Amino acid sequence: MKPYLTLAIQAALEAGEKILSIYETDFDIETKDDNSPLTTADKHANEAIMSYLTQTDIPIISEENKRILYSERKNWTRCWIVDPLDGTKEFIKRNGEFTVNIALIEDNAPLLGVIYVPVSKTLYFTSHDATKAYKIELASETVPVDEIFANASEIHPDLKGDAPVKIVGSRSHLNEDTKAFISEIEKENSVEIVSKGSSLKFCLVAEGAAHVYPRFAPTMEWDTAAGQAICEAVKVKVIDNSTQKPLRYNKENLLNPYFLVTA
């Protein structure tokens, strides 16, 4: 698995470099069929990632690639799932809370995960055997991967659960299901809302900066696969609300069910 992890990290860093080269320019914004925004950065990041991942014999699902029919996908035992620019709205707002997400899926479950935050040059990734997760702040995207492996710090969730219970969300954008979930916790504990964009929400729980992330709103598989891999590597669960089992990937419908991330 180490060569795959190395390739994914290299792909994420180059994608991040492409994104930053556009970040401070007067970039164009298109609207996709689902009314979500698309920028030049999404396209350039996707091209960079594809140039790496196509070196493997593993098929790829990317937000910015043409959709592949389930009749072709259903027998895949492995695939890459990619979001070249997760948090395009954050990118457009220029608040820095956007990421590059790359995950390797095996038998419908996340195996390896890489999340890169271009603005802060912060990299999160699983170990090659998916038993640990790490974080490192880089001086540049050209740092050799062996150096990254040698210097990254292992991350851990906060398992003590001391008050206040830190819940990932937004006070101004909570739907009724999320409000109800928070109200139940508030019956017995004080609560602090921690707000972040993109897949950074998963990272907050994985590194102990938050305790729980309820997601009772639509997401796609490329929004969550890398975050789930990193969470599961540190024994944080990402649970489908309907089945009470971990989220599954390469489904016929790539839309995720509501889920809960909790240590």
N, C-alpha and C positions, 0 to 999 in steps of 0.2 A: 504493500500500500504506500510505502514512502515515496516512490517515484510519482504516484498520482497526487499525493499531498504536495510534493514539491512543485509539480506542474500547476496545480490549482493556486498555490500561493503566487507563483510567478505571473500567472494570468491575472489574478486580482490586483497585483501591484501595477502591472502595465495598464490595466483598465483604469485604475485610480489616477495614474499619471495622465491618461487621455482626458478623463473627466475634469481634472484640475486645469488643464490647458484651455478648456472652454468655459470654466466656472466664472471667471471674471470678464468674459467677453459679452458682447450684446448678442447672445445666442437666439436662434429661432425656436419657437414652440409650436408644435403641431398638436392636433387632437386626434386620438385613436378612435376606433369604432366604439369602444366602451366609454368614451368621453374622458379617458385619462390622458394626461399630458405626455408628450414625447419630445425630447430635445436631441440636438446633434450629439450631445454627450452620451445619451443612451446608445445611439447607433455606433459611435466610435468605440465605446467600451465593449459593446457586444462583439465587434469585429476583432478587437484585441484578444478577448477571451477565446473566441472560436479558433484563432490562430494557434492557440496552445492546446485546447482540449481536443481538436480534431486530429492531433498527433496520436491520440489513443484510439483504440477500436471500440470505444464506448459511445453509444448514442447520446445525444444532447437534447434536453428540453430547456429552451430559453424563452423568457418573456418576449424578446425581440426577434425570435426566429418564427418562421412559418409553422403553424400548428401541424403536428403529426397525428394522423388518425389513430384512434385507440386500437383498431384492428392490426395496425403495424406495431404499436407500442406494447400491447398486452403480454407478449411473450418475452419482453426484455427482463433479464435477471439483474442487470446493472444499467444505470444511466446517470448522466450528469444533470443536475437541475440548477439553472443559472438565472439570477437577476442582475444584469450588468449595472443597473443604477436603481437601487431600492430607495424610494423616497424622492421621486422626481419632483414632487411638490415642495419638499424641503430644499432641493437643489434650486428650484425656481425662486424660492424665498431667500436663498443664500444664507440659511441658518446653520449650515455645516452638518446637519443630522441626516446624512444620506450615506449609503454603503454600497459596496460590491459584494454580492452573495454567490458563493459557489459551493455546491454540495455533491457528493457522490452517494448515490442511492444503491442499495443492494437488497434484493427481495422485498421491495416496497418500503424499506426502512432507511433512514439516514445513516450513513457510515462515517464519512469524513465531511468536515465543514470548515469553510474559510469565510470570514467577514472582514472586509477592509473599509476603514473610514478615511477617505482621501484627505479631508481638510486637516485632521489632527494626525494623520499618518499612523493611526492606531490599527494594529492587526490582531484579530482573534482567530485561533485555529485549534482544531483537535489534534491530538497525537495521531501518528499513523495507525495505531492499533485501537483508536477511539476510546481509550481508557482515561485520558486526561485532556484538559484544554488549557490553552496558553494565551497570553497577551503581551504585546510589545509595542512600544512607540518608536518609530523608525526615523532616522535622520533623512532618509530619502528612499525612493522606490527602487534604487539600484543596489541596496544592501543584499549581499549574497544570501541565499536561503539557508546554507549551512550556518552562517553567522546568526541568522534569525533563530534557528533551532537551538543554538548554543546559549543565546542571551535572553530568550523569552521567559517570562515569569508564569508559573502555574497559577490558575485562578480557581477559586472555590466559592460555592454558594454560602449564604448565611443560614446555617441550620439551627441556630439557637432560637430564632423566631421571637426575639425580644420586641416589646412595644417601643415605638409604634410599628404596626405592620405596614411595610412600604409596598404600595400597590402601584404598578405601572399603569398609567392612564392619563387622562386630561380632565380637569375639573370642568372645562368649558365645552367638551365634546363627548360627554358620557351619554350613552343611550340608556333606555330604561332597564334593560337586562343587567348592564354593568352597575348601574346605581343600586339595583336590588342586591347584587352580589356584595357590594361594598357595605351596604346597610346591615347585612347579616354579620359581617366581620365586626362592624362598629358596635354591635350589641355586647361584645365581650372584650374588644381591644380598641385602643386609639389607632387611628389610621393616618398615614401620610401618603399623598399622591405624588408619584415621581413621573415626570413627563419626558419622553424621548421620542424621536422619530425613527422610522424604518426598523430594520432588524436589530438595532441597538437595544430595543426592549428586551429581547432574549438575553443579550449580553449583560444587561443590568442584573438579571436574576442569576445568571451563571457566575458572575463575579461578586455576588453578595451585596450589591448596591440596592437591591430590591428583593422582596420575598415572593411576590406573586404577580403574574401578568394575566388578567382575564381578557380574552379576545372574543367578544360577542358581536362581531361585525365581520363582513366578508374579507377574506384574504385568498391569495392564490398559492399554489405549492411553492413557487419560486420565492415568495415572500418569507417562507418559514423553514425551508429544508435545511439551510446552513445553520440557522439559529437553533433548530431542534438538535442537529448533530452536536453542536457545541454544548448545549444544555445537557443532553443525555450522557455526554462524556464525563460530566461532573455530577451525574446522578440527579439532575433536575428533570422532572417529568413534564412532557408536553402531551396533554390528555384531551382526546376528542370528547366533547361534552355528551354526545349521544351514545357512544359505545363504551366510554370510560377506559379506552385503550389508547396507546400512542397513535398520533396522526400517521396516516399511511400516504404513500407517494406513488406517482405514475398511475393514478386512478383514471377511470374513464372520463370523469369530470375533474378537471384540475383545480376546481374551486374547493377550498378547505371548509370543513364544518367549523362551528364555534369550538374554541378550545381554551384550556387553562394551562399556564406554565407555572409550576410550583415546586419549591424545594421541600 
